[in-house]
C-alpha cells in the first residue's frame, strides 16, 4: 500500500506516518510545509526506513501537488495538513482559510485528476481520507453526543475553515465520484504534541513550576482520544471505510479542562520531585475565557466500532500516564519547540485582522 500523507510532520500526522510504516508496512510519502508546529524529529523512528520519504511542499501549491501524485502514484491519500489551534485562528484567520480551505481544494483537485487517470483495480481501490474535527459540530449541552448526522454549527475561524473543507470533500464525492471518506475526531493527546495545546502546555509548565492557565471556570468538557488510537482508526477508515461516508472517532473519555489539569499535576507530583511551593495543583491560575469557547464536545463512535471493528486501546488514565512519562524523558524533542513558543497566551485579540 502506497499512502500519501499531508501534514505528516504535525502531531497527528506524524503518528499516522509512524503507524503506517512500523505497523502496516506501508510505503509513505509525507508532504509537509513545516510550519511553526511541525517537527521532523517526530519522524525519527521511521526516517531511515526505505518505506518512508518526505516532500517539503505547501498543499496550496497546485503544480507541486499534481507532481507529487504523478510521481508517487498513491493508493490512498490521508489528508491531515491543517492549521489547528483555535486561539491562533482568533488572532489571525488568514492561514486557516488558505491552508484548510484552499489547500483542501487543491488536494481534492489533484486527487481527482490523478484518480481519473487510473484504471482497473488501481482505480477501484483508490481512497481519499479527509481528516477533520468534532469542532465543526458546535457546542453540546450537558447531555447528548455528536453523531455523523449532527448538523454543522462551527463557532471559531478554525472550526469554520474545517467545516468548509469537509463540505468540499463531500461535494467532490457527490459531484465527481471521487472516493472520499471523511473522519471527525475528538481532542487528541499523546507524545510529540506541540506545546501550545492544553495537555503538553500543562505538562511542561507544571514540570517547571510555572503558572497553569485555565480558561474561565475550567468546566468546559472535551472527549479525549490518545493519538496512537486515532492513527489506527484513521488507517481503518482510509482502507475499509465506505466512500461518501463520515466516521466519528472518539475516546469516550469526557473530562473538564480542570479535571485534565488536575490529573497532569497529580501524575507529575507522583513521578517527579516535589516543588518547593507544594503540590502542583497550586499552580493553577484561572484566566479570562476564550472568545466563543464551546462548552462541551462528546463523540459517539458507534459507527466506527460496529462497521470497522475499531476500539481504543488506551483509556484516559493510561494514555495520560504514557504521555507524561514521554515528556519527562524526551526533552530533546520538546525543548527546541519550547524555545520558539514558551506558552504565552493566544486568542485574546478579538479585534485582530481577519
Secondary structure, 3 states (H helix, E strand, C coil): CEEEEECCCCHHHHHHHHHHHHHHCCEEEEEECCCCCCCHHHHCCCCCCCCEEEEECCCCCHHHHHHHHHHHCCCEEEECCCCCCHHHHHHCCHHHHHHHHHHHHHHHHHHHHHHHCCCHHHHHHCEEEEEEEHHHHCCCCCCCCECCCCCCCCCCHHHHHHHHHHHHHHHHHHHHCCCEEEEEECEEECCCCCCCCHHHHHHHHHHHCCCEEEECCCCCEEEEEEHHHHHHHHHHHHHHCCCCCEEEECCCCEEEHHHHHHHHHHHHHHHCCCCCCCCHHHHEEEECCCCCCCCECCECCHHHHHHHCCCCCCCHHHHHHHHHHHHHHCHHHHHHHHHHCCCCCCCCCCCCCC
